[in-house]
Amino acid sequence: MDFFVFISEQWMLVSLLVVLLYALAFSERVRAGTPASIHEVTRLINTEDARILDVRDRSEYSAGHIVDSVHIPHGEVADRIGELAPLKGKTVIVADKMGQHAGAVGRLLKKQGYQVRRLQGGMAEWANQNLPLVKG
């Protein structure tokens, strides 16, 4: 009950807090690379020669990955970023299991000058849509 009294009395502060939280979420989303739907990812790969950077663990990658994806586990991207130099002029789509690590990797790549997008829903969504995966 006190919570609702506080909100009604301090509506201006609560409104400002909501706006600031929304602005923070939006800026973090953009800085980490704009999310791309599965359909948009397939279009980017087919028409703009975009490349997938799969940042899942080795065992998850071996269980199934997108054709021609580059695999660097999320914990190793900072140390192995030089391996991505040939992709500097292309769109790099960061894919992880369900979106939990793509943001951090996306921010790192954007700081280095890469064009970054994030696979919306991660590889879990890709698999749920029965899209092709390479095993092994």
Residue frames as qw, qx, qy, qz and C-alpha x, y, z in Angstrom:
[[0.000, 0.886, 0.464, 0.000, 0.00, 0.00, 0.00],
 [0.313, -0.783, 0.103, 0.528, 2.85, 2.39, 0.81],
 [0.464, -0.039, 0.593, 0.657, 4.30, 1.70, -2.62],
 [0.190, 0.645, 0.613, 0.414, 1.22, 3.06, -4.39],
 [0.213, -0.928, -0.216, 0.217, 1.11, 6.08, -2.10],
 [0.453, -0.517, 0.333, 0.646, 4.74, 6.81, -2.94],
 [0.371, 0.236, 0.646, 0.624, 4.06, 6.49, -6.68],
 [0.048, 0.822, 0.524, 0.216, 1.04, 8.80, -6.50],
 [0.301, -0.903, -0.055, 0.300, 2.94, 11.40, -4.48],
 [0.311, -0.613, 0.494, 0.533, 6.18, 11.17, -6.44],
 [0.761, 0.509, 0.402, -0.025, 4.76, 10.56, -9.90],
 [0.357, 0.901, -0.237, -0.073, 7.22, 12.93, -11.51],
 [0.235, -0.639, 0.732, 0.032, 10.26, 11.12, -10.10],
 [0.698, 0.057, 0.712, -0.040, 8.83, 7.73, -10.99],
 [0.664, 0.720, 0.182, -0.088, 8.11, 8.91, -14.54],
 [0.159, 0.865, -0.472, -0.063, 11.66, 10.22, -14.88],
 [0.479, -0.394, 0.784, 0.000, 13.04, 6.89, -13.64],
 [0.761, 0.350, 0.544, -0.055, 10.99, 4.96, -16.21],
 [0.518, 0.851, -0.067, -0.064, 12.17, 7.26, -19.03],
 [0.070, -0.776, 0.627, 0.029, 15.82, 6.94, -17.96],
 [0.631, -0.161, 0.759, -0.015, 15.58, 3.14, -17.75],
 [0.737, 0.576, 0.351, -0.045, 14.05, 3.01, -21.22],
 [0.324, 0.901, -0.286, -0.047, 16.77, 5.30, -22.60],
 [0.329, -0.594, 0.734, 0.021, 19.49, 3.15, -21.01],
 [0.731, 0.118, 0.672, -0.017, 18.01, -0.05, -22.44],
 [0.639, 0.752, 0.154, -0.052, 17.70, 1.51, -25.90],
 [0.144, 0.876, -0.459, -0.046, 21.27, 2.86, -25.91],
 [0.490, -0.401, 0.774, 0.017, 22.70, -0.47, -24.74],
 [0.771, 0.363, 0.520, -0.058, 20.74, -2.26, -27.44],
 [0.536, 0.843, -0.045, -0.014, 22.10, 0.01, -30.17],
 [0.085, -0.812, 0.577, 0.018, 25.68, 0.05, -28.88],
 [0.583, -0.252, 0.772, 0.005, 25.81, -3.75, -28.88],
 [0.025, 0.069, -0.810, -0.582, 24.56, -4.05, -32.45],
 [0.602, 0.067, 0.004, -0.796, 21.02, -3.88, -33.69],
 [0.572, 0.017, 0.806, -0.149, 19.13, -7.16, -33.34],
 [0.387, 0.292, -0.584, -0.652, 18.40, -8.91, -36.63],
 [0.846, 0.041, 0.309, -0.433, 15.57, -11.39, -37.12],
 [0.668, -0.094, 0.703, 0.225, 16.29, -14.78, -38.61],
 [0.604, 0.672, 0.409, 0.128, 14.81, -13.70, -41.93],
 [0.124, 0.976, -0.175, -0.046, 16.94, -10.58, -41.96],
 [0.485, -0.580, 0.621, 0.205, 20.06, -12.61, -41.13],
 [0.704, 0.200, 0.634, 0.250, 19.48, -14.97, -44.04],
 [0.433, 0.875, 0.194, 0.095, 18.96, -11.97, -46.34],
 [0.144, -0.914, 0.362, 0.113, 22.17, -10.32, -45.08],
 [0.617, -0.320, 0.675, 0.247, 24.13, -13.54, -45.64],
 [0.650, 0.404, 0.602, 0.226, 22.73, -14.14, -49.12],
 [0.380, 0.857, 0.253, 0.238, 22.78, -10.59, -50.51],
 [0.030, -0.956, 0.227, -0.182, 25.41, -8.65, -48.55],
 [0.723, 0.297, -0.535, 0.321, 27.94, -11.39, -47.76],
 [0.450, -0.692, 0.325, -0.461, 27.46, -10.94, -44.01],
 [0.539, 0.208, -0.790, 0.206, 29.31, -13.39, -41.75],
 [0.747, -0.585, -0.193, -0.250, 28.20, -15.12, -38.57],
 [0.182, 0.477, -0.701, 0.498, 30.43, -14.97, -35.50],
 [0.791, -0.392, -0.427, -0.194, 29.34, -17.84, -33.25],
 [0.001, 0.614, -0.543, 0.573, 30.41, -17.11, -29.66],
 [0.881, -0.354, -0.006, -0.314, 29.03, -20.25, -28.01],
 [0.541, -0.538, 0.646, 0.024, 31.18, -22.83, -26.25],
 [0.132, 0.397, -0.824, -0.381, 32.99, -25.43, -28.35],
 [0.209, 0.155, 0.960, -0.100, 30.61, -28.26, -27.42],
 [0.405, 0.634, 0.438, -0.492, 27.55, -26.21, -28.41],
 [0.291, 0.661, -0.405, -0.560, 29.22, -25.16, -31.66],
 [0.002, 0.237, -0.943, -0.235, 30.06, -28.79, -32.51],
 [0.346, 0.337, 0.824, -0.297, 26.46, -29.83, -31.83],
 [0.379, 0.662, 0.588, 0.269, 25.29, -27.56, -34.65],
 [0.172, -0.580, 0.025, 0.796, 26.25, -24.25, -36.24],
 [0.529, 0.780, 0.132, -0.307, 25.40, -22.08, -39.24],
 [0.830, 0.333, 0.203, 0.400, 27.33, -22.85, -42.43],
 [0.511, 0.519, -0.045, 0.684, 30.58, -20.85, -42.81],
 [0.394, -0.899, -0.053, -0.185, 30.26, -19.28, -39.37],
 [0.376, 0.525, -0.553, 0.526, 33.40, -18.18, -37.55],
 [0.752, -0.548, -0.364, -0.028, 33.71, -19.73, -34.10],
 [0.290, 0.369, -0.507, 0.723, 35.35, -17.85, -31.25],
 [0.445, -0.555, -0.677, 0.188, 33.98, -18.54, -27.74],
 [0.108, -0.924, -0.191, -0.314, 32.75, -15.35, -26.07],
 [0.628, -0.739, 0.088, 0.227, 35.47, -15.46, -23.41],
 [0.687, -0.158, 0.373, 0.603, 38.19, -15.49, -26.08],
 [0.423, 0.807, 0.337, 0.237, 36.94, -12.79, -28.47],
 [0.136, -0.975, 0.144, 0.103, 39.01, -9.97, -26.93],
 [0.533, -0.532, 0.572, 0.326, 42.22, -12.02, -27.24],
 [0.526, 0.116, 0.735, 0.412, 41.47, -13.35, -30.73],
 [0.340, 0.794, 0.267, -0.428, 39.92, -10.24, -32.31],
 [0.027, -0.598, 0.564, 0.569, 42.76, -10.13, -34.85],
 [0.318, 0.098, 0.913, 0.237, 41.31, -13.25, -36.49],
 [0.316, 0.714, 0.599, -0.177, 38.29, -11.16, -37.49],
 [0.119, -0.562, 0.236, 0.784, 40.30, -8.56, -39.44],
 [0.101, 0.069, 0.758, 0.641, 39.21, -9.96, -42.86],
 [0.038, -0.634, -0.769, -0.080, 35.59, -9.27, -41.85],
 [0.186, -0.382, -0.224, 0.877, 36.17, -5.56, -41.16],
 [0.185, 0.118, -0.317, -0.923, 34.25, -4.34, -44.23],
 [0.400, -0.261, -0.789, -0.386, 31.39, -6.85, -43.86],
 [0.609, -0.480, 0.088, -0.626, 28.44, -7.05, -41.52],
 [0.266, 0.158, -0.907, 0.286, 29.28, -9.36, -38.62],
 [0.690, -0.412, -0.217, -0.554, 26.28, -11.07, -37.04],
 [0.032, -0.358, 0.815, -0.454, 27.01, -12.20, -33.50],
 [0.786, -0.215, -0.409, -0.412, 25.23, -15.42, -32.57],
 [0.073, -0.327, 0.826, -0.453, 25.17, -17.05, -29.17],
 [0.027, -0.212, -0.973, 0.089, 22.90, -19.55, -27.48],
 [0.044, -0.724, -0.687, -0.028, 20.01, -17.26, -26.51],
 [0.110, 0.851, 0.140, 0.494, 21.35, -13.70, -26.53],
 [0.634, -0.747, -0.114, 0.162, 23.13, -13.60, -23.20],
 [0.625, -0.413, 0.237, 0.619, 26.66, -12.92, -24.52],
 [0.501, 0.553, 0.421, 0.516, 26.02, -11.28, -27.89],
 [0.068, -0.980, -0.154, -0.103, 25.65, -7.80, -26.39],
 [0.524, -0.738, 0.283, 0.318, 29.07, -7.73, -24.75],
 [0.638, 0.004, 0.541, 0.548, 30.78, -9.13, -27.84],
 [0.333, 0.765, 0.433, 0.341, 28.85, -6.69, -30.05],
 [0.197, -0.976, 0.013, 0.089, 30.01, -3.70, -27.98],
 [0.605, -0.490, 0.439, 0.449, 33.61, -4.89, -28.19],
 [0.566, 0.283, 0.573, 0.521, 33.43, -5.31, -31.97],
 [0.173, 0.910, 0.321, 0.199, 31.74, -1.94, -32.50],
 [0.366, -0.869, 0.172, 0.284, 34.52, -0.24, -30.53],
 [0.555, -0.283, 0.584, 0.521, 36.96, -1.82, -32.98],
 [0.216, 0.456, -0.330, -0.798, 35.04, -0.45, -35.98],
 [0.079, 0.120, 0.951, 0.275, 33.08, -3.51, -37.09],
 [0.524, -0.115, -0.226, -0.813, 29.54, -3.34, -38.50],
 [0.003, 0.024, -0.949, 0.313, 27.67, -5.46, -35.95],
 [0.665, -0.231, -0.239, -0.669, 24.24, -7.06, -35.79],
 [0.276, -0.218, 0.856, -0.379, 22.99, -9.59, -33.24],
 [0.357, -0.153, -0.845, -0.368, 21.01, -12.73, -34.07],
 [0.513, -0.291, 0.195, -0.784, 17.69, -12.14, -32.36],
 [0.919, -0.169, 0.056, -0.351, 16.82, -15.15, -30.20],
 [0.292, -0.594, 0.746, 0.073, 20.26, -16.65, -30.73],
 [0.237, 0.240, -0.893, -0.297, 20.97, -20.11, -32.05],
 [0.256, 0.225, 0.861, -0.377, 18.08, -21.50, -30.01],
 [0.501, 0.581, 0.217, -0.604, 15.65, -19.58, -32.21],
 [0.330, 0.514, -0.642, -0.463, 17.55, -20.62, -35.36],
 [0.033, 0.074, -0.997, 0.003, 17.18, -24.28, -34.36],
 [0.348, 0.377, 0.673, -0.532, 13.53, -23.81, -33.34],
 [0.512, 0.606, -0.057, -0.606, 12.78, -22.55, -36.85],
 [0.875, 0.118, 0.457, 0.112, 14.34, -25.76, -38.29],
 [0.391, 0.869, -0.277, -0.122, 16.93, -23.82, -40.26],
 [0.900, 0.257, -0.299, 0.186, 19.99, -25.74, -41.48],
 [0.449, -0.794, 0.407, -0.039, 22.81, -26.51, -39.08],
 [0.652, 0.469, -0.586, 0.110, 26.18, -28.13, -39.73],
 [0.834, -0.536, 0.102, -0.087, 27.11, -30.75, -37.16],
 [0.913, -0.008, -0.005, 0.407, 30.65, -31.54, -36.11]]
